[in-house]
Amino acid sequence: GIDTSFLDKIVIKMRKAPSGGFHNRVTKLLLLLVLNSIEFAYSQELAAHFSSNGLKGSIYFSKKPSEGDVAISLDFTTDKPGEYSWGIYKFPMDYSVGQENQCSSRVMGRKPEINLDDNIEKLVFENNTLQKELRTEFLSNNIGAGKESIWGKTLMLKGPDGSRMCSTIIPKADVRAGEAQFNTRELGGYVWFITVPGETRILTNLFKVENGKTSKHKWEIFLTDALDSNAKTCDFLQYLYDPGSKDDSECSTDKPESCKDGDLTSKFGEVVVGQRESLFTKGAYVDTSLDLQSELGSSRRALYLVIYDNEHPDSFLACTQIQNIPTKKVEAVFDASGVEGSIGFQQINRFFPVLTRISIDGLNGTAGGFHIHEFPSDSKMNKDDTPCSRSTGAHFNPTNIDASSSPPAGEGSFDQYEIGDLSGKYGNLVNRSDMIMDVWDPTISLFGKQSVLGRSMVIHEHPIPKRWICSNIHLKIEDNKSPPIIIAEAQFTYPIAGKIVFEQDSSNPNSDTSIFIQGLVYSDGTKNDTRDHDWHVHVLSPGKDFYNWTGRCNSAGRHFNPYKVPSEENEYNNCVNEKNPFKCQSGDLANKHGTIKISGRVRNRQDTYIFVTDSNLALSGAASIIGRSIVIHDKNAPKHRGNRLACTPIKRRYRHKTVAREWYGNGISPPPITGRLEFIQESENVGITHALIDLEGLDGIAASYHVHKIPLQSQLEFPCTGDAVGGHFNPFEIDPSQSPRNQTGTDDQYEIGDLSGKYGFVTDMNDIREVYHDTNLPLFGPNSIVGRSIVIHKKVKAARWACATLGWGFDPDEAREVRIVASFHHPNGFAWGYIRFRQVIYRDGSFTPAVMEVRLKYPGQTNKDKTNDHNWSIYVNPVGHDAAVEFQRARCTAAGYRWNPTHIQLADPLDTGFYSEECTQEFPWRCQVGDLGGKNGKISIGGKAYVIHDQTLQLDSGSWFTSAVGKSIVIHGPNGDSNILACANIEKDTDIIKYASIETKPRFNLVIFMEEVRAIMGVPEWFLFTDSRKTKQMGKCIQIQLHFTGPYANKMERDFARLLRTGRLSTPSIFIPGFNPDPLRKTKLGYKECDGSDSNGKRTQNFYYDESFGSRVTGNFYLLLFLSGIFWIKHFLLY
């Protein structure tokens, strides 16, 4: 529409006025609506933008209220001089269907509705340009609002060689759109409502799904409460849309303004439902009394379009909600290699062209071409990775343009280049430091099968066109809020490894769904590539028959067909031949998108990549595919197995969120600050993490803050030191001395963990609440920051001041966190320490990666030995006394063999060489689940602790077969030695928190006290420890908070209570198979519980209690009091 920057000044003045009471956003919105209405009614400006068949340019129509004629401005270039005809056609362009179908007579018709040749003049190009101003009274009634207006129609030019060039005529106004999509056995297609202030254009395209004759039907708009919008039938609809309560006594097709707003039949006649989709199924109407500007997108109520049964006029044939279709805005954000900015695209709806908006800086003469590529880019995993080269595929080129025959950059019309060749269409970046440009591009679409959403943007270097930097095209982030998306994933494990990712706007189940096959590789040992595999969504989630040799995947049921599309061969040929998604079963991905390939080797998996857009595949609502399955078929399968090769469930994939909120002071108690750091990433293909920094209590002391390598340990008095949490998280080995000053570089020029480098210092601040968008802070993949820590430094000497662990963030109503541990605490064992696992499991069975905290050393308090390159595995059985057997070949034999629930390499299990080649950290789904070394790399013993993210490990699925709990961890020898060094069982990790009040003695030392307690109880330090923040000295008593963790937490808690109460514990709290405790071990504790008063005679807290006990008793008391009150009130009323 118009420039609204001046509205801010108006709003500020209104806000400062004494009588002001309007919220500034509401005020601005109202002003914007009023001004847009005024603008469309009075400025009357229209435009049409062309770029095809060698012709590019624009035509502008304008009319001033004081003038009767229309000004037409033409600005064109062409490679075909000569005489051009021009005319206006009834229907708009559909930019979503592909260039080959946009402008044909089959779509637009043979004759124009308004012939401009006869009524104005033909357009003559005497050379390659045409810049001309025309004035005419002929179109004076066609500009602006009204039934005769040409906005929303198509302007077509015909060249001297008969070529056609088309463009929708777009108004300079606030345009909104709604779509009523029909998807039933009776009919398919859509009705679009495109509205500007004061009027609405209605476009229809309805056809029979099952074979039948063309018919006409009554149609009306109904209004309902938003709460009824999920009903499965149309029976709940009662109220015709009639916001003005019109008297329709004079309603007719000649007086449509006298009809009730929702009575479309009386206004325009019956709507046509054709035998098949064609020019004759399309309709276009202008309704000057139907203003849907305020109704579209309303959260209070919903509009439904109803089609009546032509044979039973009082019965509904079908109904569907009119979904608000907001302007789609997408962008690829660049923040790397010194380049900042974005390349964005926006499209009002499928009938309007795309506006490309480029704003990038920092090119420094390095860049050359820039293109949209087929596939999204991978996230960077290692220092030397080049994800732009590895995964993005070729230029996006669905029209199969031969790039070698394209004109030089910037010289041809856009259809002469690959759709993705932006530098060819707009001009390249050679010798440029920046590019700021807005350009209309009719070859790009954000709707339909050729949508660019979800693909990648790559900028190339110059003069050697090496891929330089890249970014994925995602929905635009506005007002610091992520757009509403829902993501689902089908993860294959046997006999295929790989995944298929689905993504859709969560607010509209009828919107486009992108499908990305992210590599499919045989996992059973097959080495050959295969092709021409059909793939479908099936109705049921598969059972254990996914690996059967007979009747494989039968449990997945039939094809998913929620709209009951006829499947009989004579009818289903409409799907096969027409490729019309409405005539295909929703789950028939093969007929909609073609067959797929499977690679025999991981290195060739990119050959199997496919990225497609499906307009009839819902991820929400009644027809959602989530909870169903994907089945891949094999036409050459053996009969006993059936043609189903592989199957897997389709599960929701949730965003990743991590939060740091439990703060510890570094030698300071209580912690000096409060607040949280919160990080959210929607998916691995959306490379932006939203960072919320919300801190109080900085008191001008703090300066920098960073993500550090490992989580902190709460028992330490100084938990933020380098020994405790490690250095900055910096997996790509960035040299911080070479990083730009804070906030002056791009995100990749800093360490991943250098938050203050990227966002700015907090020097001299008392508090901060800011949101940042970070392209170099992954929450997915092996370099995720989840499970690590945040450290805040002082400005004086950069001393570590406060710290917190980054834990999983999730909604407890949606998910639970599973904690398990493998504890190496056998006194005669060969390793000492633990591996702790954390994972969030959602109610639908989806799960996050498992975050593993590894802290292992050799036994002995002063043992500093270190060895490297240990393989490590999960084995199928728990271990016992064999964990401490001296003879190495007999050690840990009870563990059995490596856990392999997904049957990896089942067809050829002895070919370990091939398995080792195929199992990689880059593609862990080709590894056995229990092969932790193959998936995550080898580990060291005796070095510093570290955090590892395992993408395929499920900690507790509820089934022993697929859960890590109840199995064992095996650590192999150093330097790749296959012999077993040590092992430990994987068990539930409970955390019981209790307080204790201890009567102290002179020179009491809490560290020594805890060591004494652990020695008596026979437990390691990671199973029993204190929280340094909660320690309070109260006269002769000290109050401590204790954590009893691990699988024996309940028994440890009871034993500690007994030890404090009686002063002795006769047997250790943990039974260790094969270990006999020393009969002379210490069993008595020289401390006792506090007697209940401090040195000043004041009563203290009970000696030993649950942290939540007091609040629980108080809560129960008030609940009892409330219930008693209810009883007496009821008693009083009755009697």
N, C-alpha and C positions, 0 to 999 in steps of 0.2 A: 504494500500500500504506500504509505507516506512516511517521511522522516518524523519520528515522534520524540526526538531528543528534547525539543522545547517543552514537552509535557512535564518533564522533571521540574522545570522552573515553576510551572503553574502549580504543580502539586506541592512544592516547597512553600510557595506563598500561601496556599490554602491551609497547609499544616501549621504555619506560623500565625495565621489569623486567629483572633480571639474566639470567634464563633465556629472555628473549624472543628468538625467532628467526624469527617470521613476518613477511613483508612486510606493511606496514600495509594496502595496498590489498587483498591477498588475504584478510587477516584480516577486513576490513570486509565483503568480498563474502560470505565464509562466514557471518559473523554475520547479514548481511542475508537470506541464503537461509534460514537456520535460523529467524529471527524471522518471516519471511513465512510459512513453513510452519506455525509455531506459531499465527500470527495467523489464517490461513485455517481451520485445524483447530478453533480454540477461540473466536475472536471471532464467527465466523459472521455476517457483516454483508453485506447485499446492497442494491442501490439501483437504481431505475429513474427516468429523467428524461424529462419530457414537455414539449413546447411545440408544439401544433398544434391546429387547429380551435377556437381561442379558449380552449383549456385549457393552462395551464402550471403546472408544479410537479414534485414528486418524491414517491416512495414509498420508504420505507426498511424493510427487514426485518432483524431482529436476534434472536439467540438466545444466551443465556449458557449455559455448560456446566452450571451448577448448576440451571438451570431447564428445565422440560419444554415450556413454551409459547413462542410466537413473538410478539415485539412488532412491530407494524406502525404506522409513523408516516406520516401523510398530510399534505401541505401544498400546497394547490392554490388557484388562482384560475381562474375561467371566465366567459365571457360567455353561457353557456347553463345556467342553474340547472335542476335537475331530478334525475332518477334515472339513474345510470350503472351499466352492467354492467361486470364485469371478469373476466378469465380469463387463464390462462397457456397460450401456444401453443408448439408443439414446436420451431420454428426461431427463430433470432435475427433481428433486423432486419438488413437490408443497407443501410447508410447511403450506399452508393456508387451506388445505382441511380436516385436522384431521388425526390422526395417523393411523386410521383403513384403510384409502384409499391411504396412501402415497406410499406404496411399493408393492402393489398387482400386479399380472400379468395383470389385467384389465387396470391398469394405465401404467405399465412399459413395458408390453409385456412379452412373455414367454422366449425368447432367447436373450442373450446379443449381442450387436454389436461387442464387442471385448471380446473374451473368454480368461481370464488370466490364467485359470487352465492349458490349453493346451500349452500356449505360454510362461508361466513363471513357475509356480508350484502352487499347492494347498497350502492353509495355514493350518498348523497343530498346534493345541494347545495341547501340551502334559500335561499341567496343566492349571491353571486358568489365566495365563499370556502369552503374546506373545510380545517380544521385539526383532525385527529382522531388519537387513539391507540387502536389495537385490540390485543387479545391473543387468541391462538387456539392450540389444540393441533393444529389440522388440518394446519398446515405444518411441524410439528416435525421431520419426517424429510426435509424438502425444503430446509432451510437448511444451508449448509456443504457438505462434500464428500459424494460418494456417488452412486450411480446415480439416486437419486430427486431429487437437487438441482435446483433451478430456475435456478441461475446459467447464463448463456449462452442462456436461452430468452427469449421475448418476453412481456411483460405488455401486454395490450391492454385499453383502456377504450372502451366504446361509449356515446356520448352520447344524450340524449333524442331527438335528431333523426336517429339512426342513424349519425352520424359516428364514425370510428374514430381512436383515438390510440394509438400503439404506442411501446414502448421495450424495448431489450434490457436484461435484468436483469444488472447487472455486479457482480462480487464485489470485496470489499476485499482484494486479494491480488496477488501478483506474477504477472501474466498474460503469457504469451508465445505466439507464434503461428508456425506454419509453413504454407506453401502448396505443394501439389503441383499444378501447372498442366499440363494435358494439351492439346497442340496438334498433333494429327496428322490424317491423312486419315481414320483410323478413329474417333477420338473426340475431343471437346473438353470443356472445363469444368475444374473444380477439385475438390480435396479439401483442406479446411482442418483443421489440427490446432491446437486452442486449449487450452493447457495451463496448469494451476496446479500448485503442488507436490502431487504424489501422484496426479493424474488428468488425463485429457485428453478433451476433447470433439472428436469427429470429425464434420465436416460435408461431405457429398458433393453434387455437382451435376454429373453427367456425362451427355453426350448424343452422339448420332451426328452427325458432320459431313457425311458423304454419306448419302443416303437409305437408310433401313434400318429394321428393326423393333427394338422395345425388347428388350434382352437382359440376362442376368445373368452375372456373371463372378467368378471367384476373385480375391482381392486380398491382397497381402502387402507388408510393409516389409522391404527388404533394407539391409544395411550394407556399405559399401565404403570403401576408403582414399580420402582426398581427392584423391590423384593420379589416380585413375580417374574422377573426376567429370566430365571433359570428353569421355568416350567417346561415339561417335555412335550406338551400338546398345546394347541391353540385355544383350548376351551376356556382359559382364564381371561381371555380378552373380552371386554364388555363395552369400553368407552371409545367411540369414534373421536379422533383428534379434532377438537373444535374449541380452541382456546378463547375465541371471541364470542362463543354461543350465538352464532349467526342464525338469522331467520333465512332459511333456504327456500322460501316459497317461490322465488324467481330464479332458482338455480337451473342452469342449463349449460350446454357446451358453448353457447353464444354468450352467456353471462357467467363464466366460471368464478368471477370474483364474488358472486352471490352465494356460492356453494360453501358448505362447511369445509374447512381446510383439509380434512382427511378424506373427503369424498372424491376420490380421483376418478371414479367411473362417471359421475355426473359432469365432471369438468372436461374430461378428455375422451370419454368413451371407454369401451372395454380394452384390456391389454391383450396383446397377441402372444400366444405361446406356440412357437413354431415346431415343426416336425424335427428339424435339426437347425443348428446355429447357422445363420446366413444373414445377408443384408436385410431380408424380409422379416427377421425376428426382432430387428432393432426398432426402437421408437425414441423420439425426442420431443419433449413438451416443455413449455415455459409457463410457470405458475407465478403470477404477479401478486397473489395474495398469500402464498405459503412462504413464510419466513422462518427457517429452521436454525437461524444463527444461535439462538439461545438454547435450543433444545438439544442440539448435537453435543454429546459429551456430558450431558446433565447426569449428575449422580443421584438425583432425587426420583427421576422417573425415566421410563424407556418408551421409545416409539417402535411399533411393529407394523410391518407391511403384510397385509393379508391378501391372498389370491383365493377367490371363491371357486367352487366346483361348478363348471359350466352346465353339468347335467342336473345338479341339485343346487340352485342358486342361493339357497339360504345356508349352505354348508361350506365350511372352510376346506379348501383343497390343501393349502400350505400357508404357513406364516413364518416370518423370521424377523429378528430384531434389526432395526436400522442402526448399524454400528458407526460410531463417529470415526472418521478417518482423518486424523490430524495431519498437517503438513509433515512429510517425512524428511528428517534432517539427519544426514550421516556425515562422518568425517574420518579422515586418517590424520592422527595427530603426530607431529614429528618433534622429538626432543632428544636428538642424538647427534654426535659428531659436530657439535656446534650449530646445528640447524634447528631452528625453532619455528613453529607455526602449524598450519593445517591446510589440507586440501579437502574441502567439503562439498557436498551436493545436497540440494533440497528440491523437493517435488511436491506440489500441492496435492495432486492425485495422479492417477495413471493417464488422465487425459490432458495433462499440462506438461510442458517440457521441463527438463532439469536445469536448474541454475547452478553452475559450478562456481565455487568461491575459493580462490587461492590466496593464501597469505602466508608466505614462508620467508624466513630471513636467515642470514648466516651461511649462505651458499659459498661465498668467497671464491667464486669462479671455478669451483671444483666440479659442479654438476653439469650434466648434459641432458639426456632424455629422462622422462618420468612417465610411468605407465601403471595401469591397473593390471595386476596379474591374476591368474586363475584361482590360486589357493591362498588361504591365510598363511602368514609366516609362523614358523615355530618360535618358541621362546629360546633365548640363548642359554645353553647349558654349561659350556666350558669357555675358557679364556679365548681360545682361537676359533670359536664357532663363527660361521657366517650365515646366520639363519635366512638372510635375504636371498642367498644363492641356493641354499639347500632345499628349500621346501615350497617356494612360491609358485613354481611352475612357469609356464610361458605367459606371454601377454594374453589378456582376456580378448578372445577373438571368435565369438560365436557365429559371426557372419562369414568366417573363412576368407578374410581379405588377404591377398598376397602382399605382404608388406613391401616387397621389393618393387612393386608397381605403384606404390603410393606416391603422391607428389611430395616435393620437399616440405619440410616442416613449416606449418603455418600458411601454406599456399592453397591447398585444396579444400573442398567441402568435407565435412566431418565423416560422411559415409564412405569416403575414399581411403580411410585409415581403419586400422583395427579399432574396435570400440575402446579398448584399453590404452591406445596410443595417444595419451593426452598431449605429449610434446609434439607429436605430429599435427594434432588438431589445433593446439593453442600456441605453438612455438616452443622451442626448447629453452633450456636454462644456461646455455653456454655463455661464459663470461659474465654471468649475472651474480650479484650479491643477494638479490631478493627477487620475489615476484608477488605482486598484488594484482589480482585480476578477478573480475566477474564476467562470466560468459554463459550464454544460453547454449545448451548442448542437446539437440533432439535425438542424438544417437544413444545416449545413456538413459537407463531407467532404474528406478528404485523399486519398481513393482514388477511382478511377473517373472518368467523363466530366465530373463536376461538381466535380472537385478545384479548390481555390483555390491550390494550390502554383504559383508562377511568376507569379501576377497581382500587382497592386499594392494598397497600402493608402494611402488619401488622407485627410488631416485637413483639414477646411474651416474657414474663418474664420467669425466671427459678428459682427454680424447679417447682413452680406452674405455669402452662402455661396460665397465665392471659394475655389478650391483653394489651400491654403496650403503644406503640406509633405506629402511622400509617400515611400514606401519599398516596395521589392519584397519579396514573400513568398518566402523561400528556406528551404532546410533549415537547421535550427538548428546553430550552431557550438558545440561542446561540447569542453571540455578544450583549448581553443585549436587544435582541429583542424577543418579543413573536412570536411564530409561527403563520402563518395565519390560523385562525379557524373561522368558522361561527356557531352560536348556534341558535336554534329555540326552541320554547316552546309551548306546548298545555296545557293550564291551564283550568281544568274543575271546574265548580262551582255548577251545578245542573243537574240531581239529584246525581251527583258524584262530590266529591271534590278531588283534587290532580292534578298532572301534569306529562307530558311526555316530556323529554328533548332530543333534537336531536343535534348532534355535528359532524362537518365534516371539512376537510381541505378546506378552501375557494378558494384555487388556482386550485382545480380539482374537478368538479362536479361528476366525475366518481369514486372518491375515496370512501373508506368505510365511512359509517355513523353509529355512535354509537347511540343507543336508550336506554334511561333509564326511565322506569316507576317508578316514585319516590313516590309510594303510591297512591292507589285509594280507597276512602272511600265513602260510601253512605252519602249524605248530606241532604237528604229529610226526615230523621227520620227512615229509614229502619235499622233494627238491625241485620239482618242475612247476613252471607257471601254468595256470589254466585260465580260461576266459569263457565268456558267454554264459555267465551264471545269472539265472533269474533271482530276484530278491523281493520279498514281500513282508508286510506287517501281518502277523497272525494274531488271533483273538486272545490267546492265553499265554501266560508266562510259562516257559517250558520247565519240565521236571528234570530228573536225573537221566532221562533217556537221551540227553544231548551228546552222550558218548557211546550210545548203543551201537552194536554191530547189526542189529535187526530192528526195524521200525524206529529208526532214529528220529527224534523230535516230533513224534506223533502227538505228544502231550501239548504241543503248541496250538493244536486245533486248526481250524480253517482260516482262510484269508479274512482279514479285517475288512468288513463291508458295512459300516454303520448306517449308511444311507440306502442300503438294500438295492444297490444298482443291479439290474438283471445280469445274471452270469451265464445264461444260455448262449451258446456259441453264436447263433444268428443275431442276437441282440448285442453281445459283447464285442462284436466286430466294430461297433461304433467307437469303442475305446481304442481298439487296435489300429483302426484306419484313420480316425479323425484326431487322435491324440488329445481329445478334449477331456480335461481332468474331471469335469462333472459327469462324464459318461464312463469313467473308470472307477473301479473299487478304490476306496481311499488308500487301502494298503497295497495296491498293485504298483509298486515302485518300478518294476521291470518295464511295464508297458508305458508308464509315464516318463521314465528317464533312461531307459535302455539297460542292458545287462552290465555286469561288473566283472572285474578280473581279480585273481588271487595270485600272489607271488609265492614262489618257492623259497626265496631268500630275502632276508631283511634288507639287504642293500638295494634291492629292486622294489621296495614297497611303494616308492613314489609313483611307480607305473600304475598302481591301483587307485591312486587318489581320484576322487570325483567330488565336484562341488556343484550342486544343483539347487534350484529354488522350486518349491512345490506349493501351489496355491490351494491345495485341497488335502491338507494333512495337519490336523489339530494337535496341539500339545496341552490344551486345556479344554474344559467343557465336556459335554456328553460324548463327543467323538474323539476324545484324547487317546493317543497311542501309548501314553505312559502306563506302565503296568502290563503291557502286552509284550509281544516278542517280534524280533526280526528273524526270518528264516532265509537262509541262502540255499539255493537248489543246485543240483548237479544233474544235467541231462544224461550223462553217461554213467550214472551210478549203478552199482550192482543191485539186482532185484531184491535180494534179501534185506538190504539196508533201506531201500526206498530212495527217492530222489532228493530227500532232504539231507543236505551235506552238513549244515551247522545251524545252530539256533542259540539265541541268548535273549534275556529279558531287556526291555527298554525301561530304564530307570531315570528318575529326575536327577539332574546334577545341580547341586546347590552351589551358590557362591561361597567363597572362602573368606572368613573373617577372623582376625586375631586382635586381641585386646591386652594391653598392659595397664593394670589398675591396682595391683597389690604392691605398693611401694615399700622399699626398705632403705633406710639411711645407711650410708657407709660409715659405720661406727657411731651413728647418731640414732637415738631412740627417744620419742617416736619419730617416724619418717618426716622429713621436713616439708614434703609436698603432698598434695592430693590431686585427684583428677585422673584422666586416662588418655592413652594414645590408642586409637582404633584404626584399623586398616581393613579395607574391603576390596576384593577383586571379584568381578562377576564371573569371569572364565579365563582360561589360559589364552584364548584367542583374542580377548579384549585386554591388551597389554597395559592398561591403566589401573593403578591402585589408588583408591580414594583414602587419603590420610587425614584423620581428624586429630588435631593436637589441642587438648583441652586440659590445661594445668593451672593450678592455683598454688600459692605459697612460694613462688620463685624468689620473692623478696629482693630482686635485683642481684642475687648471688649467682644464678646459673648463667651459662653461656652456650655451650654446645651440647648436642645430644645425638646418640647413635644407636643403631642396632648392633649388638655384640653377638659373638659366635654361639654361646651356650647359655642355658638357663641358670639362674642363680640358685644357691642352696640356702634355705632360710635359717639354718642353725648357725651360720657364720656371723661373727660380730662385724666383720668387714666383708659383706657379700658381693660388693661391686668391684673388687680388685681384679687385676689382670689374671691372676691365678684362678680366681673364682668364675669369671664369665668370659675370659679370653679377650682377644682384641676385637676391633671393628669387623663386622661381617663383610668380607671382601673376596668372594670366590673368583672374581676376574682379575685379581691382583693389580688393581689400579694403584699407581704411585700417588699417594695423597699430596706429595710435595709438588706434583705437576698439575693438580686440579686447579681450576680457576677459583678466584675469590668466591665466597659463598653467594649464592643466588645469581651469579653472572654466567655460569656455564649451563650446558645441557645435562640432563640427569645421568647419562652414561659416562660423563667425565668425572664423576665422583664414585667413591665406594658405594656399593648397594646400601650399606648401613649408615652412610654419612648423611643423616637427615638434616642436620643444621647446615651442611654444605649446600644441600639442594633447596631447603626452605628458608634458610636464614637463621642467625643466632637468636637466642632469647635474652641477650645481654640487657641488663637494666630493666627487665620486665618484672612485674609482680604477678601477672597471670597472662595466659594466652588462650585464645580459642580461635583457631583457624583451620580451614580445609585446604588441602593441597591435592594435586593430581600428579602422580608419580609414575613415569614410564619405566622406571628401573628399580622396582621394589616388588618382586614376585611373591605371590601367595600360593602359586601352583608350581609343581615340579620340584626337582632336587634342590634348587636354590631358594626355596620358600623361606621366609623369615619366621614362620610359625614355630614355636618351641624354643626360640632364642630369647634374647633379653634386650631391654632398653637401659642405657646408662646415661644419666644427666651429669654433666661436668660443671664444676665451678669455673668462673672466669679467672680466678686466682690460681695460677699454675696448672690450669686445666684439671684440677683434682677431681676424682670421681666422688660424686656427692650423694646420688640416689639412684636406685635401679629397680627394675621389675621384670618378671618373666612375661613373655608374649604367649598367652594361652589361646586355645581355640575359643572363638565366639560363636554362640548358637542359641537358638530359642529352645528352652527346655520342653516346650510343648511339641516341638518338631523332632527333637533328637536327644540323644544321651551321649555322654562321653564315657568311653571304655578305657580303663587303665589296667595294664598288666605289667609284670616284671619278671625278668630272668635274673635271679640273684645268685652270684657266685660267692657263697659264704662258707663252703665246707672248710673246716680248719686244716684238713689234709689235702685240699684241692690244689689246682695248679694255676688258678687265676683268682683274683679278688676284686670284687666290685659288682656292678649291675648293668643291665640294659633295661631301661624303662620305656614303655610304649604308651602313646596316647592317640586316640582315634575317636572321631565323632561318627556315630551311626544313626541314620535317620529312620523314622518309623516305617518308611517304605522299603528299607533294606539298603538304600544308598549309603556309601561311606566315604569319608575323606581318606587321604593318604595317612599311613601310620607314621607318627613322629617318634623317632627313637633317640633317646638320650643314652649315649654309650660312655660309661666310666669304668674302665678296666685297667688293672695293674697286676703285677706279680705279688704273691703273698709276702707278708713281712712289712712291718710298719715303716721301716727305713729302706725298703727295697726300691731302687731307682732304675732297675733294668728296663730296657725298652726293646721291643722287637716289632718288625713291620711286616706288611703284606700277608696278613692272616686271612684266609678264606673263612667264611662263617655261614652257618646254615641252620635251618629249622629241621629237626628230625621228627619222625612220626610219633614216637613214644616218649614218656617221661623216663628219667634215669633214677638210679638208687645209689647203693654203695659203690657201684662201678664207676661213679664220677671221680673217685679218689684212688683208683687202682694204679699202682706204680708202673706196672707193665703196660706200655703205651698201646700195644695192639689189642689189649683186653679192656682198655679204658672206654667207658661210655658205650659199651656194646648194646646195652638194653635200649638205647635210643633208636635202634633199628636203622632206617635208611632215610634219605632226604625226602621231605614232604613234597608231594606232587599231586595235589587234588585236581588239577586241571589237565592231567595226563599229557604233559608236554613231552614230545619226542617218543610217544607211545609206539609208533609204527617201527621205530628203529632205535631202541633204548641203548644199544651197545655202541652206537656211533657217537662217542663222546666228543670227538674232534669237531664234527659238524655242529653239535649242540653248543660247544664253546664258541664257535664262530657266530652263531645266530643269537645267543643270549647276550644282550648288551645293555648298558645303562641307558642308551638312547631309546631302546625299544624293549622295556622290561617284560612286556606281556609274552614275549617269546621265551622267557625264563621260567623254570619251575618256581612256584611260589616260595618254596623253602630255600631257594638259592640266593641268600642275602648278599653274598659276595658278587655273584654274577650281575645282580640287579643294581646294586648300590656301591660296588667297589670294595676292596679289601680294607681291613682295619688294622690298627696298631694296638699293642698292649704295653702299658707303661708310659704312654705319652699323655697329652692333654685330652680332656673329654671333648666330644663333638656330637653334633645333631645330624641325623640322617632321616630323609623322607622316603618311605617305601610306597610306591604307587599301587601295588597289587595285593598287599598283605591285608587280610581281614582278621581282626583280633578276636571278635566274638560274634559269629553269625547266628548262634543258637544251635548250630550243628557241629558235632565233633569233626566231621569230615572236612569242613571248610574253615574251621576256627583254629587260630594259633594257640589258644588256651588249652592246656593239658598236654602240650608237646614239649620239646626241649630245644634249647639253643646249643649248638656244637661249634666250638672254636677250633679251627685246624692250625697246624704248625706254621711257623714263620716262613717267609719267602716262598709262599705258594705250596708248602709241604702239605700233602693230603692227610697225613696222620693227625689224629685228634689230640689236641692239647688239653682242652677243658670242656666241660658241659654243665648246664644248669636247666632246671625245669622252668617252664613258662606258666605262671600262675596269676590269679587275680591280684590286683594291687589295691588294697583297701586303705583308706586314710581316716583314722579315728583321732579326733582332736579332744584332748582333755587338759584341764588345768590341775596343777598340784601346788600346794603350799608347804615348803620344807623349812624345818627349823635349822638354821645355819649354826656353824661353829666359827671360831676365829680363823681367819685366813681361808675362808670358804672359797672354793673355785668351782664354778659351774661346769667347766669343761672336764675337770677331774671327776666331779660327782657323776656326770653322765657316763664317762668311761667306766666308772666303777659299777654303775647300775647295769650297763650293757654287758659287762663281764659276768656279773652274777646271773643275769637272765640269759646269757649265751646268744645275744643277737648282734648283728652288725650295725654300724652307725647309720646306715641308710634306712634301717627299719625303725629306729627309735631316735628322735632328735627333737630339739626345741626350736621355737620360733623366737629369734633374737629380739623382735620388736615387742614381744609380750612379757618379757622378763621385768619384774618389778621387785625392788628391795623394800620391804616393809618392816623396819626395825630388825628384830632378830629372825624374821621370816623372809623367805624369798618366794615369790609366786612365779611359776613358769608355765608356759603352754607347751604341751607335749604332743608330738605326732607319732602315733603308732601306725605304721604302714606295712604293706606287703600282705601275703596270704595268711599270716599268723597274727594279724593285728588284734583280733578279738581276744585271743588267748594272752597275748602280750599285755594288753590293757588290764585284764583280770590279774595276771601275775604281778604287775607293777603295784596294783592296789593292795594285793596281799603282802608284797615286800615292804611297802610303806607302813601297813597296819601292824605286821608281826615282826618286821625287821629281818626276815630271812626268807629264802626261796630254795627249797631242797633240790629241785630239778630244773634244768634249763627250759626256757619257754619254747624253744624250737627243737624238734626231734630231727636229727641228721642221720640218715641211714648209713650204717657202717662206721659210725663214730661213737666212741664211748667217752663220755666226759670224764675228766680227771676227778677221781674221788676226793682229792685234796683241794679242789677248786674252792674259791671263796663263795660262801653262800649267805653271808650276813652283811647287812648294810648298816653302817654306823650313823645313819640319820633317821629321823622320824618325822611324822607329820607335825605341822604346827599346832599348838594347843588352842588356837582360836583367838589369841590376842597379840598385839604387837607390843613393843617395848614401852609404849605410852599407855598401855592398858585398853586400847580400843579393839573392838572385835574386828576380826578379819574374815575374809571369805572362807567358806567351808574348805577343808584341806584338799578335797579332790572331787572335781565335778566336771560334767559335760558342759562345754561352752554354751550349748543351746538349751540347757536344762531350765535355767531361770526363766527365759522367755517362754518356754513351753508351759511351765507351771502357771506363769502369769496369764498366758493366753487361755489355758484351760479354765482358770479361775473366772475370768471374765465371760467365757463361753457359758460356764455353769450359771453365773449370775444372770446372764441374758435369758437363758432358757427358763430359769426360775421366774423371772419377770413375766415372760410370755405365759407361763402356767397360771400365775396369779391374776393377770389381766383377763385371761380366758375364764377363770373361775368367777371373777367378779361379774363379767358380762352375762354368764349363764345363770348366776344365782342372785 
